[in-house]
Amino acid sequence: MVTIEILVTVATFVAAISVGVTLLFFRLARTRTNKSPSDESLTDMASSLISVLASAGFIADSSLTVLRATNSAIALGLVSGRVIRSTEIQNLVRKINDSSSTHEVEFEIELGSRGDVRYLHARAVSIGSGFVLVLIEDSTEERDFDTIRRDFIANVTHEIKTPIGAITLLSEAIEGALDDPQQMHKFADSLRREARRLSNLVNEIIQLSRVESSDILSNARPVNIGAVIREALERTIVIAEAKSITMNAKVPEDILVMGDGELLTVAVKNLLENAIQYSDKNQQVGIGVTTRNGHLDVIVTDQGIGIPVDEQARVFERFYRVDESRDRTTGGTGLGLSLVKHISLSHRGEVTLFSQQGVGSTFTMRLPRLVDTSEEKSHE
């Protein structure tokens, strides 16, 4: 899986190359010898440069007439025929006609009937003989990455501050209740609960970071999915018993996948915890496995409150909660299902949801099955 950090690094590297090559061309264009190339060859040179840089661009003259343009510039709607369609770029070219320095501008455009917004960064410079070279970089993905990173940091900060604040208050309350053993016991229980919540949050952030920042399949091993389910059940038995929830499990034998056994266990555990958390007391949670067409489905069902249709598409988002009050009561972090999604994707799989309010929910984690060679031969 390509992480935000890797993508930003690649984008920065490409941008650096583009700037370097562009500056080199500008220097050559401005310091060419007395035996200068013709206007035609000059525009051809600039056109070749634009095509090498993997960015949109065009060459215009002092009258704003486009002489050469890349397909990307046309596709973005910045250029049509010999006309510059973007008002921002028109103004940019006019500035170059009145100045010998490089000018830049950032602006946004809408594409298609859906009005998809693209954020562009344009640079323009005179290349002599009244010609202007304009290079346009699409910075939409970089801005999206920045937005995701800022939102994530803001959410993490908020989520961590809550238990830390509670721990601070509870420690002060314990200090003030030294002469009341009953109150001290009550505050100590609350303190442990908040400490556990903080620990769970930190662990899930670390796990999510690990999934997003490494290639899980590069170190994959054959994993018995039955063993994964048994371990996940063992890790959730305490919270299930606390709510008197019956765990119905059909654990398969000798069904393998390629992957990271611990991460797969975390994913299944999170599905089970989610089912338990959103179920009332004395209900049932089921887990089983089906196989078909080279893949397996780990299916977790509950008889819980269900999820509204308009919220089902968001349940796998980081820190999104269907019922905030339940998470506050159980110590949920809001990262569990997001982690399931990313673990599934890192194993070339997916996770889907079917839910009906008042009936319950079914989560299905689909993974490629590792088929033994001897088994394949038996079906030939």
N, C-alpha and C positions, 0 to 999 in steps of 0.2 A: 504494500500500500504506500502511495506517495504521500508524504506528510506535508503539512503547511510549510515547515521550515525548509524542506528540500526544494519545494516548488519556488519559494521565495528566493532561495540561493541560486537556483537555475535562472530565474527571471533576472536577478541582479547581474549574473554572469553574462547573459545574452545582452542586456542593456549596456554593460561596460564595453563589450566588444563593439556594439553598434556605435557607441559614442567615440571609441578610439578610431575606428575605421573612418567615421564621418569627419572627425577633426583632421585626420591625415589627408582626406580628400580636399577639405577646405584649404589646408596649407598648400597642397600641390596646386590647387586652382588659383590661389592668390599669388604664388611665387613662381609661376611658370615663366620660362625664358622668353626672350624677344621673339622667338620663333613660335608664337602662340598658335594653338590649334584654332580652327575655324569655329564659328558659333555652332555649326551643326555637329562637329566632333565633340565640342564641349558638352552639349546636351546629351549626346550619346554616352559619353563618359559618366555623366551624372546618372543617367538611366541605368547603366550597368551597376553603378554603386548601389542604387536603391534596390535593385533586384537581388544583390548579394546580402543586403541587410535584412531580411525577413520582416520588413515592416512596410506599412503603407507609405506612399510618398508620391510626389510629382514635381515637375519643373514648370514654372510659369514665367512669363515676361512681365515687364513693367506695366502693361495694360491689363494684368490679371488673366491673361489668356494662357490656358494650360497647353504645354507643348508635349510633355510626356507624363504618363501616369501609370502607376502599378494597378494590377487587378484589385488589390486590397483596397486601394483608395476609391476605386469605382464601386466595389461591393459595399463599402461603408456609406456610400452616398455622398462622399465629400467632393467628388468630381463627377461631372456628367458631360461627356464630349470634351469641349475646350473651356467649360465653365466651372469655376469654383463655387460649389453650392453652400459651403459653410461660411456664415458671416464672420465667425471668429477667425477663420484662416484668411479670409479676404483682408480683414484688418491687420492680420499678422504680416501678410505680404506687403501691404501698403507701408508698414513701419520699416520694412527692409529697404524699400525704395528710397526712403528718406534717411537711412542710416546704414553704415557698413558693418555694424555689430550683429551678433546673433540674438534673435528674439525667440521667446517661448511663450506658449499659452496652454492652459488646461481648460477643457470644456467637456460637455457631455452631449450625447445625441441619443435619439430614440430610433430603434430598428424594428421593422415589421409591424404587423397589425396589433400585436400584443404590447407594443411600446417598450420593448426591452431596452434598458438604459446601458449605454457603453460609455466609459470614461476614457478620454483620449488626451494625450500629451503631444503637442506639435512643436517642432523646432524649425526655424527658417533662417537661411543665411544667403547672402549674395554670392554668386559664383562668377561674377564678372559679366560684361557685355549686356547688362540689364536683366540677367536671368536670376531667378530665385529658386533655391532648392528647399523643399519642405519635406520633412520626415515626420511621420505620425506613429506614435506607439500606443497600443491599446493597453491601458493600465487597469482595466476592469477587474481582472483576476487578482492583481496585487491589492487593489482596494478592498475586494471581497475578503481576501486573506487577513488583511489588517482589521477589518470589521469583526470577523470571526474570532481573531485573537483577542481583540479588546473586549468583546462580549464574554469570551471564556474567562479572561482574567477578572472581569467585573463580577461574574457569577461565582467564581471560585472564592474571591475575596468576601463576597456577601455570605456564601455558605459557611466559610471558615469562621467568620466573625461571630455568627450566631452561637455555635457551641462554646467558643472561647469566652464570649460575654457571659453565657450561662455558667460556665465553670468559675469565672471570676466572682460572680454574685453568690454562687453556692459556697465557695470557699470562705467568703466573708460571712455568710449565714452560719456556717459551721463554727466559725470562730466566736460568733455571738451566742451560740447555743451550747457552750461547753458544759453548762450546768443542767442541760435537759437531754438525757441520753436518747429519748424517743425522737426528738426533733433532729438530733445529730444523725441518727440512723436514717431518718427520712431524707435529710439533705445528702448524706453519703450515697444513698441509692441513686438519687438524681444526678449526683456528680459522676458516678460511674457510668450512668446512661449517656450523659453528654460526652464524656471522655471516649466511650465506645463509638458514639456517632462521629466524633472528630477523627478517630482512628480509621473508621470505615471509609470516611470521605477521602482521607489522605491515601489510603491503600488503593481506592478505586481510581483516583487521579493518576497514581503511579502506574496502575495496570493499563489505563486508557492511553497514557503517554507511551508505554511500552508497545502496545498494539499499533499505534499510529506511527511510531518512529523506527520500526524494524520490519524486516521481511520475515514473517513468521515461517513461511514455507521453506525458506532456505535452510532452516534447521529442523524441519519436520521429521517426525518419527511415526511409525504405525501406532495408533492409539485405539484401544478397545473401548468402544462407546458404552458397553455395559459397565465397565469399571468406572468410567466417568460418571454415569448416572448413580451408581452405588455410592460413590464418594460425595456427590452433590446431595444425595438424600441424607447421608450421615451429617453433613454440615448444616442441614436445615431441620433436623429432627427436634431440636430444642424449641424453636419458635413454633413448629407445628403442634407439638404437645402442649405448649402454653395456651393455644387456642382450641385445643381438643379437635384438631383437624386430622382426618384420616388420609394418609398418603397411599394411594393405589398405584403401584408401580409394576410394570411388565418389563423386566430387565432382560435384554437379549444377550446371547453368548456369541462370541467369535464374529462380531461385526466390527470391522475396522475402518478408521479414517486416517488420513495423513495430517498431522498437525502437532500442536502443542497441548499435551494432556492437561496441564494445569489451567491454561486459559480456557479450554473447552469445559473443564469442570466449573470454573468461575461463571461461564455463560449459562450452563444448565442450572447451577445454584441460584443465579440471579432470577432466572425464569421461575424457579420454584418459590423463591422468597417473594417475588412479586405476586404470584398466585395466592400464597398464604396471606400476605399483607392485605390484599383486597378481597379476602373471603371473611365471612362472619364465622363465629364459633360453631363447632360441631358440623362443619361442612366437609366436603371431600375435594382433594386435589389429585389429579391423575397425571401420570407420565408414562409414555411408551414410545416405541420406535417402529417405523415402517420402512421398508426398502422397495425401491422401484427404479428401473432404468438407470442404474449406475449411481444412484444417490440414496441417502437415507434421510428420514425426517424424525427429529426428536420433537415429540408433541406433548405440550403441557396444557392441561385444561383445568379450569376451576369453576366453581358455582358462585362466583363473587358478584359484585355490583355491576359489572360490565363497564364498557367505555363508550361514551357518546360518539356518534358517527363523526361529528365535526372535530373531535379531538384525537381520533385514531391515527391520523397521519403524523401527529406530533409526539406520540408517546416515546419514540426513539430519540428525540432530541435531548441534548445534555441539559440536565437540571429541570426538565419539564415534568410536572406532576399533575395527574388527573385530580387527585384529592389531597390538597396540602395538609389537611388536618390529620389524615392517616399517617403521612410521612413524619409529621412532628411527633406523633404518638409512638411510632415504631422505630424512629431513628433513621428513616430512609434518606439516601443522599441525593436522589434524583439522577444518578448516573448509571444505575443498574441496567436498564434496558438499552441505553446508549452503548454501554460496554458490550452487551449481547450483540448488537448490530455490528459493531466494529470487529469483534472477534469472528463473527460469521463471515463477514466480507474478507477478512484476512485469511480465511480458510477456503476461499473461493465459493462461499455459500451465501445464504441470505436468511433473514428472519421475517416472518409474516404474521399478521394478526387477523383473527376473526372474533368479533365481539358483539354481544347483544345486551343492552341494558336490562338488568333484572334477571338475566339468565346466566351470564358468565362469559369468560373469554378463553380462546384457544390460541396459544402461541406455537408456531412451528419453525424450528430451526433446521434448515435443509443444508446438507453437506455432501460433497462428493464421497462416494463410498470407495474404499480400497478393496478391490476384488482380487482374491488369491488367484494366481496363475492356474493352479490345478482346477479351481472352480470354473474358470473361464473355459478350460478344455472340456470339462464335463458337459458344457452346454453346446459344444460345437457339433 
